[in-house]
């Protein structure tokens, strides 16, 4: 039987899969116009930037909210490309200290954690990810973290934060995944910086 959590992840994967193709086609169309000399105006530059931003978001969300089965792997090069594209607007900068590949469930766990950290950085900042002997470390830098006590307390307790809305769904998704994987989140918040161990 497919659980509700698995069903939601499969729906997310399907939506992201179906959206990435037309978004890519828009970018390709702009490139073709540029090759013929018709793509030099600010209007097409805006379309190109928007398509690139949308593609980065969809690829990020596909990992964060999509299906992630044990035994599936994702390359760090792909992760770095997604984070680099996502950070082009300048609001966030990402550093991932790792080589090779990682399990897709770990990538999903970390991407959800990144979304939670972003929520705590309303003015943006730097987010660093590194592997430790026990698991993973996600840290904020360059921006003052502001924590919503209700959200973060529930997350550390492995509970779904209530009330829930679409802007905070990553907290519920991360809580569910922590419970499924048997991992525990440790949150340290000092001097405006946020350090998450999982």
Secondary structure, 3 states (H helix, E strand, C coil): CCCHHHHHHHHHHHHHHHHHHHHHHHHHHHHHHHHCCCCCCHHHHHHHHHHHHHHHHHHHHHHHHCCCCCCCEEEHHHHHHHHHHHHHHCCEEEEEECCCEEEHHHHHHHHHHHHHHHHCCCCCEEEEEEECCCCEEEEEECCCCCCCHHHHHHHHCCCCCCCCCHHHHHHHHHHHHHHHHCCCCEEEEECCEEEEEC
